[in-house]
Amino acid sequence: MSAEKIIHLPNAAEVEAAKTSSRTLSKYADADRVQMSLRGSNGEADELVLPGHVLQIMLEVLSEMSKGNAISLIPHHQEISTQEAANLLNVSRPYLVQLLEKGELPFRLVGSHRRVRLTDLMEYKANIDKQRTQALDALAALSQEDNMGY
């Protein structure tokens, strides 16, 4: 696989195949490794051994495909554009650029274009999600103290 991301929107036949495959593979979800037999349309067969974490990734891909969702695979070392980073954070591109310029998220310039490492972005997202959860927990605690009924 190249360093570029792969995006694919499944058709109806692929959605059904993903549902069936997901159900079959889910039986082995807790395995440290799984051995599989593959048979191509030409009848040729091969044995394949997958580490457990690869099986988990396959199950996640199949689960999303079975819902008709597009799939993106991006290597963690991958650098992404500001628009892709904004999309992953579900914010506008101008807002993301503000975060970069404030130093809240590291980036590098490639010519005049900013690039963000996916690992840095995912770490930032995890920190923001943690802060958000803590703030919601604090609000819920205050509500309970004031007998607000929720």
C-alpha positions in Angstrom: 0.0 0.0 0.0 1.3 3.4 -0.8 1.4 6.3 1.6 -1.7 7.7 0.1 -5.1 7.0 1.6 -7.5 4.6 0.0 -11.2 5.6 -0.1 -13.9 3.3 -1.3 -17.7 3.6 -1.1 -19.2 0.0 -1.2 -21.9 -1.0 -3.6 -24.9 -3.1 -2.5 -23.2 -6.5 -3.2 -20.2 -5.4 -1.2 -22.4 -4.3 1.7 -24.0 -7.8 1.8 -20.6 -9.5 1.5 -19.3 -7.4 4.3 -22.2 -8.3 6.6 -21.6 -12.0 6.0 -17.8 -11.8 6.3 -18.1 -9.7 9.5 -20.4 -12.3 11.1 -18.0 -15.1 10.2 -14.8 -13.3 11.3 -16.3 -12.0 14.5 -16.2 -15.6 15.9 -12.4 -15.2 16.0 -12.3 -11.6 17.3 -10.5 -12.5 20.5 -7.8 -14.6 18.9 -4.1 -13.6 19.1 -3.8 -14.8 15.5 -6.0 -16.5 13.0 -5.3 -18.8 10.1 -7.4 -18.4 7.1 -7.9 -20.2 3.8 -8.4 -18.0 0.7 -9.8 -19.2 -2.6 -9.8 -16.9 -5.6 -12.3 -17.0 -8.5 -9.7 -19.0 -10.5 -9.9 -21.8 -7.8 -6.4 -21.2 -6.5 -6.2 -21.5 -2.7 -3.7 -20.1 -0.2 -3.3 -20.2 3.6 -2.9 -16.9 5.4 -2.0 -16.2 9.0 -3.1 -12.8 10.4 -2.1 -11.2 13.8 -5.1 -10.5 16.0 -4.8 -6.7 15.6 -5.1 -7.1 11.9 -8.2 -9.1 12.3 -9.6 -6.3 14.5 -8.9 -3.8 11.7 -10.6 -6.1 9.2 -13.6 -6.4 11.4 -13.9 -2.6 11.8 -13.6 -2.2 8.0 -16.3 -4.8 7.4 -18.5 -3.3 10.0 -18.4 0.1 8.4 -18.8 -1.4 4.9 -21.8 -3.4 6.0 -23.4 0.0 6.9 -22.6 1.3 3.5 -20.0 3.7 4.8 -16.9 4.7 2.9 -13.6 3.5 4.3 -10.3 5.4 4.6 -7.0 3.8 5.6 -4.3 6.3 6.5 -0.8 5.2 7.8 -0.1 6.8 11.2 3.1 8.4 9.9 1.2 10.0 7.1 1.1 13.8 6.9 -2.2 15.2 5.9 -3.4 18.6 4.6 -5.2 21.2 6.7 -8.5 20.3 5.0 -8.1 16.6 5.8 -7.1 17.5 9.4 -10.1 19.8 9.8 -12.4 17.1 8.4 -11.1 14.6 11.0 -11.6 17.0 13.8 -15.0 18.1 12.4 -14.0 21.7 12.4 -13.6 24.3 9.7 -10.2 24.7 7.9 -9.8 28.3 9.0 -10.3 27.2 12.6 -7.7 24.4 12.2 -5.2 26.9 10.7 -5.8 29.1 13.8 -4.9 26.1 16.0 -1.7 25.6 14.0 -0.7 29.2 14.1 -1.3 29.4 17.9 1.0 26.4 18.3 -1.7 24.1 19.7 -0.9 21.5 17.0 2.5 21.0 15.4 2.8 21.3 11.6 5.5 21.8 9.0 5.5 23.8 5.8 5.9 22.1 2.4 6.4 25.1 0.2 3.5 27.3 1.2 1.3 24.4 2.4 0.9 23.3 6.0 1.1 19.5 6.7 0.0 17.9 9.9 1.2 14.5 11.1 -1.7 12.2 11.6 -0.3 10.9 14.9 -0.1 14.5 16.2 -3.6 15.2 15.1 -5.0 12.0 16.8 -3.1 12.9 20.0 -4.6 16.4 20.0 -8.1 14.9 19.4 -7.7 12.5 22.3 -6.7 15.3 24.6 -9.6 17.5 23.5 -12.0 14.6 23.9 -10.6 14.0 27.4 -11.0 17.7 28.3 -14.6 17.7 26.9 -15.5 14.6 28.9 -14.1 16.1 32.1 -16.0 19.4 31.6 -19.2 17.4 31.0 -18.6 15.4 34.1 -18.0 18.5 36.1 -21.3 20.1 34.8 -23.2 16.9 35.7 -21.7 17.0 39.2 -22.8 20.6 39.6 -26.3 19.8 38.4 -26.5 17.0 40.9 -25.4 19.2 43.7 -28.0 21.8 42.8 -30.7 19.2 42.5 -31.5 20.2 38.9 -33.0 16.8 38.3 -30.7 15.5 35.5 
